[in-house]
Amino acid sequence: MVEVKNLSKTFGSDTEVLKDINLHIHKNEVVAILGPSGTGKSTLLRCLNYLCVPTKGTIRIGDTTVDANHYTRKEVRDLRRHSAMVFQNYNLFKNMTAKENVMEAMVTVQKRPKAEAEARALELLDKVGMLDRKDFYPSKMSGGQQQRVGIARAMAVEPDVLLFDEPTSALDPELVGEVLNTIKRLAEEEKTMILVTHEIRFARNVATRVLFMDEGRIAADGTPEEIIDHPENPRLQQFLNFIAK
């Protein structure tokens, strides 16, 4: 489903955030990416749909491949059609209701009939437990409610891959559970998902595979049991011990 080859990203003249990343992710895998802050986790996720343009390397999602050395707008547009991002700060349109936020891409990008988009939006809002807030604007919703609308919006375009960029990091602790439970239900439906998260227990329970990133590289890759329960990489051990304190 996802193939990354020799991916690197440099900011400015010398800040290399991603260093020669190679990665294969199969259909229906739920991949959690762990690691210290500033090690390139979110940058990798944003490179996958070209919200952040890589310095070099190729990315393939589904049947679309984009090479950072020579690509067209059409190729990037096609790549983005295969994935949808759930942002840590929700990024909902403030002047639209929950229902309108979910409908927007279906109507403007996919050119689906408004009635069809509305029916699908209501179905998805029900799925994430937000149907009773369908006519609420973001300012009238909690952070957890906004994030669940963001998840419904991402699902609306029926992506091959759902990308979650620290979806609970901006939430008050008591709101984290409602968002994680929503993501867990999606994982049970065998969606292909890549999540950048600091929620170690959640990654242990939900992910089928865990990546540990350190200093711009994938330092460890394995099952939750291998990475979280029985880590062999010394840097990974140090990270998990710090998180557990």
DRENPA-3360 file (N, C-alpha, C; in nm, 2 decimals, always signed):
BEGIN
1 = MVEVKNLS = +0.08/-0.12/+0.00/+0.00/+0.00/+0.00/+0.09/+0.13/+0.00 ~ +0.19/+0.13/+0.08/+0.28/+0.24/+0.09/+0.42/+0.20/+0.08 ~ +0.50/+0.26/-0.01/+0.64/+0.23/-0.03/+0.72/+0.36/-0.03 ~ +0.82/+0.37/+0.06/+0.90/+0.49/+0.07/+1.05/+0.44/+0.04 ~ +1.11/+0.51/-0.05/+1.25/+0.47/-0.09/+1.34/+0.59/-0.08 ~ +1.45/+0.57/+0.00/+1.56/+0.67/+0.01/+1.51/+0.81/+0.04 ~ +1.41/+0.83/+0.13/+1.35/+0.96/+0.16/+1.43/+1.04/+0.25 ~ +1.46/+1.16/+0.21/+1.54/+1.25/+0.30/+1.47/+1.39/+0.30;
9 = KTFGSDTE = +1.48/+1.46/+0.41/+1.43/+1.60/+0.42/+1.52/+1.68/+0.49 ~ +1.57/+1.79/+0.43/+1.66/+1.89/+0.49/+1.59/+2.02/+0.49 ~ +1.59/+2.09/+0.61/+1.54/+2.22/+0.62/+1.66/+2.32/+0.62 ~ +1.64/+2.43/+0.55/+1.76/+2.52/+0.54/+1.87/+2.45/+0.47 ~ +1.99/+2.49/+0.50/+2.11/+2.44/+0.43/+2.17/+2.31/+0.50 ~ +2.14/+2.29/+0.63/+2.21/+2.18/+0.70/+2.13/+2.11/+0.80 ~ +2.00/+2.13/+0.82/+1.92/+2.06/+0.92/+1.85/+1.95/+0.85 ~ +1.92/+1.83/+0.86/+1.86/+1.71/+0.80/+1.77/+1.64/+0.90;
17 = VLKDINLH = +1.64/+1.64/+0.87/+1.54/+1.59/+0.97/+1.51/+1.45/+0.94 ~ +1.51/+1.41/+0.81/+1.49/+1.27/+0.77/+1.61/+1.22/+0.69 ~ +1.66/+1.10/+0.72/+1.78/+1.06/+0.67/+1.76/+0.92/+0.60 ~ +1.74/+0.92/+0.47/+1.74/+0.80/+0.39/+1.64/+0.69/+0.45 ~ +1.52/+0.73/+0.46/+1.41/+0.64/+0.51/+1.37/+0.55/+0.40 ~ +1.36/+0.42/+0.43/+1.31/+0.31/+0.35/+1.20/+0.24/+0.43 ~ +1.08/+0.23/+0.37/+0.97/+0.17/+0.44/+0.86/+0.11/+0.35 ~ +0.81/+0.00/+0.39/+0.70/-0.07/+0.32/+0.59/-0.09/+0.42;
25 = IHKNEVVA = +0.47/-0.05/+0.39/+0.35/-0.07/+0.47/+0.24/-0.14/+0.39 ~ +0.19/-0.25/+0.44/+0.10/-0.33/+0.37/-0.05/-0.29/+0.40 ~ -0.14/-0.33/+0.31/-0.28/-0.30/+0.33/-0.33/-0.36/+0.47 ~ -0.41/-0.28/+0.54/-0.47/-0.32/+0.67/-0.37/-0.32/+0.78 ~ -0.25/-0.28/+0.76/-0.16/-0.26/+0.88/-0.19/-0.13/+0.95 ~ -0.18/-0.14/+1.08/-0.19/-0.02/+1.17/-0.05/+0.00/+1.23 ~ +0.01/+0.11/+1.18/+0.15/+0.13/+1.21/+0.16/+0.26/+1.31 ~ +0.21/+0.23/+1.42/+0.24/+0.34/+1.52/+0.38/+0.39/+1.51;
33 = ILGPSGTG = +0.41/+0.52/+1.50/+0.54/+0.57/+1.50/+0.57/+0.64/+1.63 ~ +0.67/+0.59/+1.70/+0.71/+0.64/+1.83/+0.85/+0.71/+1.82 ~ +0.88/+0.79/+1.92/+1.02/+0.85/+1.92/+1.02/+0.98/+1.99 ~ +1.14/+1.03/+2.03/+1.15/+1.16/+2.09/+1.10/+1.27/+2.00 ~ +1.07/+1.38/+2.07/+1.03/+1.50/+1.99/+1.15/+1.55/+1.90 ~ +1.12/+1.60/+1.78/+1.22/+1.65/+1.70/+1.30/+1.55/+1.62 ~ +1.25/+1.43/+1.62/+1.32/+1.32/+1.55/+1.27/+1.29/+1.41 ~ +1.17/+1.37/+1.36/+1.12/+1.35/+1.22/+0.99/+1.28/+1.20;
41 = KSTLLRCL = +0.93/+1.24/+1.31/+0.80/+1.16/+1.30/+0.70/+1.23/+1.22 ~ +0.66/+1.35/+1.26/+0.56/+1.43/+1.19/+0.60/+1.47/+1.05 ~ +0.73/+1.50/+1.04/+0.78/+1.53/+0.90/+0.76/+1.42/+0.81 ~ +0.79/+1.30/+0.85/+0.77/+1.18/+0.77/+0.63/+1.17/+0.73 ~ +0.54/+1.18/+0.82/+0.39/+1.17/+0.79/+0.35/+1.28/+0.69 ~ +0.40/+1.40/+0.71/+0.36/+1.51/+0.62/+0.42/+1.49/+0.48 ~ +0.54/+1.43/+0.47/+0.60/+1.40/+0.34/+0.52/+1.30/+0.26 ~ +0.45/+1.21/+0.33/+0.37/+1.10/+0.26/+0.26/+1.16/+0.17;
49 = NYLCVPTK = +0.21/+1.28/+0.21/+0.11/+1.34/+0.12/+0.16/+1.48/+0.07 ~ +0.28/+1.50/+0.08/+0.35/+1.62/+0.02/+0.30/+1.75/+0.08 ~ +0.24/+1.74/+0.20/+0.23/+1.87/+0.28/+0.36/+1.93/+0.31 ~ +0.46/+1.84/+0.32/+0.60/+1.88/+0.33/+0.67/+1.81/+0.22 ~ +0.74/+1.89/+0.14/+0.81/+1.83/+0.02/+0.94/+1.77/+0.05 ~ +0.96/+1.64/+0.03/+1.09/+1.58/+0.06/+1.21/+1.65/-0.02 ~ +1.33/+1.63/+0.03/+1.44/+1.68/-0.04/+1.48/+1.58/-0.15 ~ +1.47/+1.45/-0.12/+1.49/+1.35/-0.22/+1.42/+1.22/-0.18;
57 = GTIRIGDT = +1.41/+1.13/-0.28/+1.34/+1.00/-0.25/+1.21/+0.99/-0.32 ~ +1.15/+0.87/-0.32/+1.03/+0.84/-0.39/+0.92/+0.79/-0.28 ~ +0.80/+0.82/-0.31/+0.69/+0.78/-0.23/+0.58/+0.72/-0.32 ~ +0.54/+0.60/-0.29/+0.43/+0.54/-0.36/+0.32/+0.50/-0.26 ~ +0.20/+0.55/-0.30/+0.08/+0.51/-0.22/-0.02/+0.45/-0.33 ~ -0.06/+0.33/-0.31/-0.15/+0.27/-0.41/-0.08/+0.26/-0.54 ~ -0.14/+0.32/-0.65/-0.08/+0.31/-0.78/-0.01/+0.44/-0.82 ~ +0.01/+0.53/-0.73/+0.07/+0.66/-0.76/+0.21/+0.67/-0.70;
65 = TVDANHYT = +0.31/+0.70/-0.78/+0.45/+0.72/-0.73/+0.49/+0.87/-0.76 ~ +0.55/+0.93/-0.66/+0.61/+1.07/-0.68/+0.75/+1.07/-0.64 ~ +0.84/+1.12/-0.73/+0.98/+1.13/-0.71/+1.01/+1.27/-0.68 ~ +1.08/+1.30/-0.56/+1.10/+1.43/-0.52/+1.19/+1.51/-0.62 ~ +1.27/+1.44/-0.70/+1.36/+1.50/-0.79/+1.29/+1.56/-0.92 ~ +1.18/+1.50/-0.95/+1.10/+1.55/-1.07/+0.96/+1.50/-1.06 ~ +0.87/+1.59/-1.03/+0.73/+1.56/-1.01/+0.64/+1.67/-1.06 ~ +0.52/+1.64/-1.09/+0.42/+1.73/-1.14/+0.31/+1.76/-1.04;
73 = RKEVRDLR = +0.24/+1.87/-1.05/+0.13/+1.89/-0.96/+0.02/+1.78/-0.97 ~ +0.00/+1.73/-1.09/-0.09/+1.62/-1.11/-0.05/+1.50/-1.03 ~ +0.08/+1.47/-1.03/+0.12/+1.35/-0.95/+0.10/+1.37/-0.80 ~ +0.13/+1.49/-0.75/+0.10/+1.52/-0.61/-0.05/+1.51/-0.58 ~ -0.13/+1.57/-0.67/-0.27/+1.56/-0.65/-0.32/+1.42/-0.65 ~ -0.27/+1.33/-0.74/-0.31/+1.19/-0.74/-0.26/+1.12/-0.61 ~ -0.14/+1.15/-0.56/-0.09/+1.09/-0.44/-0.18/+1.13/-0.32 ~ -0.22/+1.25/-0.32/-0.31/+1.30/-0.20/-0.44/+1.23/-0.20;
81 = RHSAMVFQ = -0.49/+1.19/-0.32/-0.62/+1.12/-0.33/-0.62/+0.99/-0.25 ~ -0.50/+0.93/-0.23/-0.49/+0.80/-0.17/-0.49/+0.81/-0.02 ~ -0.47/+0.93/+0.04/-0.45/+0.94/+0.18/-0.53/+1.06/+0.24 ~ -0.55/+1.05/+0.37/-0.62/+1.17/+0.44/-0.55/+1.19/+0.57 ~ -0.53/+1.31/+0.61/-0.46/+1.34/+0.73/-0.56/+1.39/+0.84 ~ -0.53/+1.34/+0.97/-0.60/+1.39/+1.09/-0.49/+1.47/+1.16 ~ -0.51/+1.60/+1.18/-0.41/+1.69/+1.23/-0.42/+1.70/+1.39 ~ -0.31/+1.73/+1.45/-0.31/+1.74/+1.60/-0.39/+1.86/+1.64;
89 = NYNLFKNM = -0.41/+1.96/+1.56/-0.48/+2.08/+1.60/-0.62/+2.09/+1.53 ~ -0.67/+1.98/+1.48/-0.80/+1.96/+1.42/-0.81/+2.02/+1.28 ~ -0.78/+2.15/+1.27/-0.78/+2.22/+1.14/-0.92/+2.22/+1.07 ~ -1.03/+2.23/+1.15/-1.16/+2.24/+1.10/-1.18/+2.38/+1.05 ~ -1.27/+2.39/+0.95/-1.31/+2.52/+0.90/-1.40/+2.58/+1.01 ~ -1.36/+2.70/+1.06/-1.43/+2.76/+1.17/-1.57/+2.81/+1.13 ~ -1.59/+2.84/+1.00/-1.72/+2.90/+0.96/-1.81/+2.79/+0.91 ~ -1.78/+2.66/+0.93/-1.87/+2.55/+0.89/-1.91/+2.47/+1.01;
97 = TAKENVME = -2.03/+2.41/+1.00/-2.07/+2.32/+1.10/-2.00/+2.19/+1.09 ~ -2.02/+2.10/+1.18/-1.95/+1.97/+1.18/-1.99/+1.90/+1.05 ~ -2.12/+1.90/+1.02/-2.17/+1.83/+0.89/-2.10/+1.89/+0.77 ~ -2.10/+2.03/+0.76/-2.04/+2.09/+0.65/-1.89/+2.07/+0.63 ~ -1.82/+2.06/+0.75/-1.68/+2.02/+0.74/-1.65/+1.89/+0.68 ~ -1.74/+1.79/+0.72/-1.72/+1.65/+0.66/-1.76/+1.65/+0.52 ~ -1.86/+1.73/+0.48/-1.91/+1.73/+0.34/-1.81/+1.80/+0.24 ~ -1.74/+1.89/+0.29/-1.66/+1.99/+0.21/-1.58/+1.92/+0.10;
105 = AMVTVQKR = -1.49/+1.83/+0.13/-1.41/+1.76/+0.03/-1.49/+1.68/-0.07 ~ -1.59/+1.62/-0.02/-1.67/+1.53/-0.11/-1.74/+1.62/-0.22 ~ -1.78/+1.74/-0.18/-1.85/+1.83/-0.28/-1.75/+1.90/-0.37 ~ -1.64/+1.96/-0.31/-1.56/+2.05/-0.38/-1.45/+1.97/-0.46 ~ -1.40/+1.86/-0.40/-1.28/+1.79/-0.46/-1.34/+1.67/-0.54 ~ -1.42/+1.59/-0.48/-1.47/+1.47/-0.55/-1.59/+1.50/-0.63 ~ -1.65/+1.62/-0.62/-1.77/+1.66/-0.71/-1.89/+1.57/-0.69 ~ -1.90/+1.52/-0.57/-2.02/+1.43/-0.54/-2.14/+1.52/-0.52;
113 = PKAEAEAR = -2.26/+1.47/-0.56/-2.39/+1.55/-0.54/-2.40/+1.58/-0.39 ~ -2.46/+1.70/-0.37/-2.47/+1.75/-0.23/-2.55/+1.66/-0.14 ~ -2.66/+1.61/-0.20/-2.74/+1.52/-0.12/-2.67/+1.39/-0.08 ~ -2.59/+1.34/-0.17/-2.51/+1.22/-0.14/-2.41/+1.25/-0.04 ~ -2.34/+1.36/-0.05/-2.24/+1.40/+0.05/-2.29/+1.42/+0.18 ~ -2.41/+1.48/+0.19/-2.48/+1.51/+0.32/-2.51/+1.37/+0.39 ~ -2.57/+1.28/+0.31/-2.60/+1.15/+0.37/-2.48/+1.08/+0.42 ~ -2.37/+1.08/+0.35/-2.24/+1.02/+0.39/-2.19/+1.09/+0.51;
121 = ALELLDKV = -2.20/+1.22/+0.51/-2.15/+1.30/+0.63/-2.22/+1.26/+0.76 ~ -2.35/+1.25/+0.75/-2.43/+1.21/+0.87/-2.40/+1.07/+0.91 ~ -2.37/+0.98/+0.82/-2.34/+0.84/+0.85/-2.20/+0.84/+0.92 ~ -2.11/+0.92/+0.88/-1.98/+0.92/+0.94/-1.98/+0.99/+1.08 ~ -2.06/+1.10/+1.09/-2.07/+1.16/+1.22/-2.13/+1.07/+1.32 ~ -2.22/+0.99/+1.28/-2.28/+0.89/+1.36/-2.18/+0.79/+1.41 ~ -2.09/+0.75/+1.31/-1.99/+0.65/+1.34/-1.89/+0.69/+1.44 ~ -1.86/+0.82/+1.45/-1.77/+0.88/+1.55/-1.84/+0.94/+1.67;
129 = GMLDRKDF = -1.97/+0.91/+1.68/-2.04/+0.96/+1.79/-2.07/+1.11/+1.80 ~ -2.08/+1.17/+1.68/-2.09/+1.32/+1.67/-2.22/+1.36/+1.60 ~ -2.31/+1.27/+1.57/-2.43/+1.30/+1.50/-2.52/+1.41/+1.57 ~ -2.52/+1.40/+1.70/-2.60/+1.50/+1.78/-2.53/+1.64/+1.77 ~ -2.41/+1.65/+1.72/-2.34/+1.78/+1.71/-2.33/+1.82/+1.56 ~ -2.41/+1.76/+1.47/-2.39/+1.79/+1.33/-2.40/+1.93/+1.29 ~ -2.48/+2.01/+1.36/-2.51/+2.15/+1.33/-2.43/+2.25/+1.42 ~ -2.33/+2.19/+1.49/-2.25/+2.28/+1.58/-2.13/+2.33/+1.50;
137 = YPSKMSGG = -2.09/+2.45/+1.53/-1.96/+2.50/+1.48/-1.85/+2.46/+1.57 ~ -1.72/+2.46/+1.52/-1.61/+2.42/+1.60/-1.60/+2.50/+1.74 ~ -1.64/+2.62/+1.74/-1.63/+2.70/+1.86/-1.72/+2.65/+1.97 ~ -1.82/+2.57/+1.93/-1.91/+2.52/+2.03/-1.88/+2.37/+2.06 ~ -1.77/+2.32/+2.02/-1.73/+2.18/+2.04/-1.60/+2.18/+2.13 ~ -1.59/+2.07/+2.21/-1.47/+2.05/+2.28/-1.36/+2.00/+2.18 ~ -1.24/+2.00/+2.23/-1.13/+1.96/+2.15/-1.15/+1.81/+2.10 ~ -1.19/+1.73/+2.19/-1.21/+1.59/+2.16/-1.32/+1.57/+2.05;
145 = QQQRVGIA = -1.43/+1.66/+2.06/-1.54/+1.65/+1.97/-1.49/+1.70/+1.83 ~ -1.41/+1.81/+1.83/-1.35/+1.86/+1.70/-1.26/+1.75/+1.64 ~ -1.18/+1.68/+1.72/-1.10/+1.58/+1.66/-1.18/+1.47/+1.60 ~ -1.29/+1.43/+1.66/-1.37/+1.32/+1.61/-1.43/+1.37/+1.48 ~ -1.47/+1.49/+1.47/-1.52/+1.55/+1.34/-1.41/+1.54/+1.24 ~ -1.28/+1.57/+1.28/-1.17/+1.57/+1.19/-1.15/+1.43/+1.14 ~ -1.17/+1.33/+1.22/-1.16/+1.19/+1.18/-1.27/+1.15/+1.08 ~ -1.39/+1.20/+1.10/-1.50/+1.17/+1.01/-1.47/+1.24/+0.87;
153 = RAMAVEPD = -1.41/+1.36/+0.88/-1.38/+1.43/+0.76/-1.27/+1.36/+0.68 ~ -1.17/+1.30/+0.75/-1.07/+1.22/+0.68/-1.13/+1.10/+0.61 ~ -1.22/+1.03/+0.68/-1.28/+0.91/+0.63/-1.37/+0.94/+0.51 ~ -1.42/+1.06/+0.50/-1.52/+1.09/+0.40/-1.47/+1.07/+0.26 ~ -1.34/+1.10/+0.24/-1.28/+1.09/+0.10/-1.24/+0.94/+0.07 ~ -1.27/+0.85/+0.16/-1.24/+0.71/+0.14/-1.10/+0.68/+0.10 ~ -1.00/+0.73/+0.18/-0.86/+0.71/+0.15/-0.82/+0.57/+0.16 ~ -0.71/+0.54/+0.09/-0.64/+0.41/+0.11/-0.57/+0.40/+0.24;
161 = VLLFDEPT = -0.52/+0.52/+0.29/-0.44/+0.53/+0.41/-0.49/+0.65/+0.49 ~ -0.51/+0.62/+0.62/-0.54/+0.73/+0.71/-0.41/+0.77/+0.79 ~ -0.38/+0.90/+0.79/-0.26/+0.94/+0.86/-0.30/+1.03/+0.98 ~ -0.25/+0.99/+1.10/-0.28/+1.06/+1.22/-0.15/+1.12/+1.28 ~ -0.15/+1.26/+1.28/-0.03/+1.33/+1.33/-0.06/+1.37/+1.48 ~ -0.02/+1.28/+1.57/-0.03/+1.31/+1.72/-0.18/+1.36/+1.75 ~ -0.28/+1.28/+1.72/-0.42/+1.32/+1.72/-0.47/+1.36/+1.86 ~ -0.39/+1.32/+1.97/-0.44/+1.36/+2.10/-0.35/+1.46/+2.17;
169 = SALDPELV = -0.24/+1.51/+2.11/-0.15/+1.59/+2.18/-0.20/+1.72/+2.22 ~ -0.30/+1.77/+2.15/-0.36/+1.91/+2.19/-0.48/+1.90/+2.28 ~ -0.51/+1.77/+2.33/-0.63/+1.75/+2.41/-0.60/+1.75/+2.56 ~ -0.70/+1.80/+2.63/-0.69/+1.78/+2.78/-0.70/+1.63/+2.81 ~ -0.63/+1.59/+2.91/-0.62/+1.44/+2.94/-0.75/+1.37/+2.95 ~ -0.86/+1.44/+3.00/-0.99/+1.37/+3.01/-1.06/+1.35/+2.87 ~ -1.01/+1.42/+2.77/-1.07/+1.40/+2.64/-0.99/+1.31/+2.55 ~ -0.88/+1.26/+2.59/-0.79/+1.17/+2.51/-0.87/+1.04/+2.48;
177 = GEVLNTIK = -0.93/+0.99/+2.58/-0.99/+0.85/+2.56/-1.09/+0.85/+2.45 ~ -1.18/+0.95/+2.44/-1.28/+0.95/+2.34/-1.23/+0.94/+2.20 ~ -1.12/+1.01/+2.18/-1.05/+1.01/+2.04/-0.98/+0.88/+2.02 ~ -0.91/+0.83/+2.12/-0.84/+0.70/+2.10/-0.94/+0.58/+2.08 ~ -1.06/+0.59/+2.15/-1.16/+0.49/+2.13/-1.21/+0.49/+1.98 ~ -1.23/+0.61/+1.93/-1.27/+0.62/+1.79/-1.17/+0.56/+1.69 ~ -1.04/+0.59/+1.72/-0.94/+0.54/+1.63/-0.93/+0.38/+1.64 ~ -0.95/+0.34/+1.77/-0.94/+0.19/+1.79/-1.06/+0.12/+1.71;
185 = RLAEEEKT = -1.17/+0.18/+1.71/-1.28/+0.12/+1.63/-1.25/+0.11/+1.48 ~ -1.18/+0.22/+1.43/-1.14/+0.21/+1.29/-1.04/+0.10/+1.27 ~ -0.95/+0.09/+1.36/-0.84/-0.02/+1.35/-0.91/-0.16/+1.34 ~ -1.02/-0.17/+1.42/-1.09/-0.30/+1.42/-1.16/-0.33/+1.28 ~ -1.18/-0.22/+1.21/-1.24/-0.24/+1.07/-1.13/-0.27/+0.96 ~ -1.01/-0.29/+1.01/-0.90/-0.32/+0.91/-0.87/-0.21/+0.82 ~ -0.87/-0.08/+0.87/-0.83/+0.03/+0.79/-0.67/+0.03/+0.79 ~ -0.61/+0.08/+0.68/-0.47/+0.10/+0.68/-0.44/+0.24/+0.75;
193 = MILVTHEI = -0.36/+0.24/+0.85/-0.34/+0.36/+0.93/-0.20/+0.37/+0.97 ~ -0.15/+0.50/+0.97/-0.02/+0.53/+1.02/-0.04/+0.64/+1.13 ~ +0.00/+0.62/+1.25/-0.02/+0.71/+1.36/+0.11/+0.75/+1.42 ~ +0.14/+0.88/+1.43/+0.24/+0.93/+1.51/+0.18/+0.96/+1.65 ~ +0.23/+0.90/+1.75/+0.17/+0.91/+1.88/+0.27/+0.90/+2.00 ~ +0.24/+0.96/+2.11/+0.31/+0.94/+2.23/+0.24/+0.84/+2.33 ~ +0.12/+0.79/+2.29/+0.04/+0.71/+2.37/+0.09/+0.56/+2.36 ~ +0.19/+0.53/+2.44/+0.26/+0.40/+2.43/+0.16/+0.28/+2.45;
201 = RFARNVAT = +0.07/+0.29/+2.55/-0.02/+0.19/+2.58/-0.12/+0.17/+2.47 ~ -0.16/+0.28/+2.41/-0.25/+0.27/+2.29/-0.18/+0.20/+2.18 ~ -0.06/+0.24/+2.15/+0.02/+0.18/+2.04/+0.03/+0.03/+2.07 ~ +0.05/-0.01/+2.19/+0.07/-0.15/+2.23/-0.06/-0.23/+2.20 ~ -0.18/-0.17/+2.23/-0.30/-0.24/+2.22/-0.36/-0.23/+2.08 ~ -0.33/-0.13/+2.00/-0.40/-0.11/+1.87/-0.32/-0.14/+1.75 ~ -0.19/-0.11/+1.75/-0.10/-0.12/+1.63/-0.07/-0.27/+1.60 ~ -0.06/-0.30/+1.48/-0.01/-0.43/+1.44/+0.15/-0.42/+1.42;
209 = RVLFMDEG = +0.20/-0.30/+1.41/+0.34/-0.28/+1.39/+0.38/-0.15/+1.45 ~ +0.50/-0.14/+1.50/+0.55/-0.02/+1.57/+0.69/+0.02/+1.51 ~ +0.70/+0.15/+1.47/+0.83/+0.20/+1.43/+0.89/+0.29/+1.54 ~ +1.02/+0.28/+1.57/+1.08/+0.38/+1.66/+1.18/+0.46/+1.58 ~ +1.15/+0.59/+1.58/+1.24/+0.69/+1.51/+1.34/+0.76/+1.60 ~ +1.46/+0.77/+1.56/+1.56/+0.85/+1.64/+1.65/+0.91/+1.55 ~ +1.67/+1.05/+1.56/+1.76/+1.13/+1.48/+1.74/+1.11/+1.33 ~ +1.61/+1.11/+1.30/+1.58/+1.11/+1.15/+1.58/+0.98/+1.08;
217 = RIAADGTP = +1.60/+0.87/+1.16/+1.61/+0.74/+1.10/+1.51/+0.65/+1.17 ~ +1.47/+0.54/+1.10/+1.39/+0.43/+1.17/+1.49/+0.34/+1.24 ~ +1.50/+0.35/+1.37/+1.60/+0.28/+1.45/+1.55/+0.14/+1.49 ~ +1.42/+0.12/+1.49/+1.36/-0.01/+1.52/+1.23/-0.03/+1.46 ~ +1.20/-0.15/+1.42/+1.07/-0.18/+1.34/+1.03/-0.32/+1.38 ~ +0.91/-0.34/+1.43/+0.87/-0.47/+1.47/+0.72/-0.47/+1.52 ~ +0.69/-0.58/+1.58/+0.55/-0.59/+1.64/+0.55/-0.51/+1.77 ~ +0.43/-0.48/+1.82/+0.43/-0.41/+1.95/+0.50/-0.49/+2.06;
225 = EEIIDHPE = +0.49/-0.62/+2.06/+0.56/-0.71/+2.16/+0.72/-0.69/+2.15 ~ +0.77/-0.69/+2.02/+0.91/-0.67/+2.00/+0.96/-0.53/+2.04 ~ +0.89/-0.43/+2.00/+0.93/-0.29/+2.02/+0.90/-0.24/+2.16 ~ +0.78/-0.27/+2.21/+0.74/-0.21/+2.34/+0.77/-0.31/+2.46 ~ +0.74/-0.43/+2.44/+0.75/-0.53/+2.55/+0.90/-0.58/+2.57 ~ +0.96/-0.60/+2.46/+1.10/-0.66/+2.46/+1.20/-0.58/+2.37 ~ +1.22/-0.46/+2.40/+1.31/-0.38/+2.31/+1.45/-0.42/+2.33 ~ +1.52/-0.43/+2.22/+1.66/-0.46/+2.22/+1.75/-0.34/+2.19;
233 = NPRLQQFL = +1.70/-0.25/+2.12/+1.78/-0.13/+2.08/+1.80/-0.04/+2.21 ~ +1.92/-0.01/+2.25/+1.95/+0.06/+2.37/+1.88/+0.20/+2.37 ~ +1.88/+0.27/+2.26/+1.82/+0.40/+2.26/+1.66/+0.39/+2.28 ~ +1.60/+0.28/+2.22/+1.46/+0.26/+2.24/+1.43/+0.22/+2.39 ~ +1.52/+0.14/+2.45/+1.50/+0.11/+2.59/+1.50/+0.24/+2.68 ~ +1.60/+0.33/+2.64/+1.61/+0.45/+2.72/+1.49/+0.54/+2.70 ~ +1.44/+0.54/+2.58/+1.31/+0.62/+2.55/+1.19/+0.57/+2.63 ~ +1.17/+0.44/+2.62/+1.06/+0.38/+2.69/+1.07/+0.39/+2.84;
241 = NFIAK = +1.19/+0.38/+2.90/+1.21/+0.40/+3.04/+1.18/+0.54/+3.08 ~ +1.21/+0.64/+2.99/+1.18/+0.78/+3.02/+1.03/+0.81/+3.02 ~ +0.97/+0.75/+2.92/+0.82/+0.77/+2.90/+0.75/+0.71/+3.02 ~ +0.80/+0.59/+3.07/+0.73/+0.52/+3.18/+0.74/+0.60/+3.32 ~ +0.83/+0.69/+3.33/+0.85/+0.76/+3.46/+0.73/+0.85/+3.49;
% end
